[in-house]
Amino acid sequence: MQSKNILALAAAAAVALVLISERQRQTANEDVAALQTKAAALVKDYGGGLLGVLKGAMESSGPVGAVTFCNKEAPELATEASQRSGWHIARTSLKVRNPQSVPDDYERQVMTEFVNRIAAGEPAASLKRAEIVEHNGERVFRYIQAIPTGELCLNCHGSDIKANVRAKIQELYPADQATGFKPGELRGVFTLSKTL
């Protein structure tokens, strides 16, 4: 009789663990969905603001002014967005212009996957990755969203860059790698993270 009770208790404990595990998985999925929604909104706000200011620099100062803007003001916009939101907000690429924007291993892996998906026919504008990862013993939410190469980008990141623009790029970014892009290619990504 006693062994039947022990077996019944063990079975009940196993069922309880499965139910708890399932609930934790559902909660984690809900957390990722909520965090992804917030991250996408932050990208929309930050990216939209960045694009607006960049277009203004292009209209008032041309591509040379845009390169200067990207060197001085774009990093400040990312810092301000990060401070306002409590998230780390940045941009990176597989071919960086700013040496302070070199991707970490996670970002490089995701961007490589994005490049392969684009090569298979997926549009760059649709590519996103959101997940909770373990980093240095902490749970961190990571969100990466592709930045497709648009027509505006080609002035400073394409193959046919004017001599004065190329000279300004070399002056501000002597180790520049961020040229030779074509429309629709992966120019880079917005990368956001938040320690949970």
N, C-alpha and C positions, 0 to 999 in steps of 0.2 A: 504493500500500500504506500509506504513511504517513498519508494522509487517512482511510483506513478505521480505523486505530488511533486517530486523534484523535476520529473520530466515535464509536467504541466507548467510549473514555474519557469523552467528553461524555455519552453515553447512560447510562453507569454512574454518573457523578456526579449526573445528574438523578434517576435512580432512588434513589440514596442520599439525596439531599436530600428527596425525597418521603417516604421511609421515616422519616427523622429528624423531619421535620415532623409526620407522623402520630403518631409516638411522643410528641413534645412535646405534641400536642393531647390524646392519651390521658392523659398524665401530668397535664396541667392539669385535665382533667375529674375525674380521681381526686382531685387536690388539692382542688378545689371541693367534691366529695362529702364528703371527710373534714372539711373546714372547716365545711361546712354542718351536719354531724352534731354537731360540737363546739358551734357557735353555737346550734343548737336546744336542746342540753342546758343551755347557759348561760342561755338565755331561760327554760327550764323552771324552773331553780333560782332565778334572780333574780325572775322573774314570780311564781312560787309563794310565795316569801318575802315579796315586796311585798304580794301579795293577802292573805296570812295576817295580816300586821301591820296592814294597812288594815282588814280585818274586825274585828280586835281593837280598833282605835281607834273604829270605828263602834259596836261593842257597849258599850264603856266610856264613850265621850264623845259618841256620836251623830255626825251629819254635820259639825257645827261642829268637833269634835275631829278628824275625818278630814281636813278642809281644813287644819287646823293641822299634822297629821302630814305631809300631802303637801308642805306648804311647807317644813318643817324637816327631817324625817327621810328622806323618799323620795330626795332628791338624795344624801344620805349613803350610803344603801343602794346606789345606782348607783356611787358612787365606790368603796365597799368592794368591790363585785363586780368592778369594773374592775381594782382593784389586785390582788385575789386571782388573777384569771384572766390578766392581761396583755393583755386586750382592752379596747377602749373600749365601754362598755355604757351606753345611755341610752334615753330615750323622747322622742318628739316627736309632733306632730300638725299637721294643716293649720289647726286652730283651737287655738292654744296658750293655756295659762293662765300658765305661767311664761315670762317673756320670755327666759330663758336657755336655753329648749328650742326655739327657733325652728329649723325644719328647714333643712338645706343644700339646694342645688339637686337633688342626687341623691335625697335623701329626699323632697323635694316631688314630683319626677317619679314616683317609685315609688308614693307615696300617691295621687297623682292617678290613676294606672293602677288601683290597688286600688279606688278609689271607682267608677270606670267598670265594673270587673268585678263589684262588688257590685250596681250598678244593672242589670247584665245577668243577675243571678240567682245569682252565686257567693256562698257564705257567707263572711263576713269572716274567720271563724276558720281558714279553709283557705289564706289568702293569705300567701305568703312569696316573697322574692327573694334569691338568693345568687349572687354573681359576683365575679370578680377584675377590678378596674378600675385604671386609671392615674390617680394623683392626685399632683400636684406632683412628677412624675418618679419616683414610686415605685409599685410594685404593692401594691394594698390590697384585701383581701378585705372585701366589704360583705355584710351580712345584715340583711334587714328582714322583720319578722313583724308582721302586723296584730294590733291589739288591738280586738276587737269591743266595742261598747257593751253592757254587761250591766245587769241590774236594779240592782245595787249602785251602778253609775256614775251612774244617773239622779238620785240624791239630791243630787249636786253638779254634774252635767253635763247634766241634762235640761232640760225646758222649765218644769216646775212646781217650782221650788226655793223652799223655805221662806225667809221674810224674814230670820231670824237667820243662816241659812247664806249667803244672798246678801250680807248685810252683812259677814260674815267673809271671803268671797271678795273683795269690793271693798276691804276693809282690807288684805289680804295681796297681792292681785293687781289693782291699779287698772286695768290695761289688759286684763283678762280677755276672751278670745274663746271660751272652751271651754264654752259652754252651748248648749242647744237640740237636743241629741242624742236619738235614738230608739233603742230596742233593735235590735241587729244592725248598726247603722251603724258605720263606721270611726271609733272614738274616737281612735285614734292608732296608733303602731307602736313596737315594740322595735327599736332600731337598734344594730347591733354592727359594729365594724370592727377589723381587725388588719393592720398593715403587714407585708408578707411579706419 
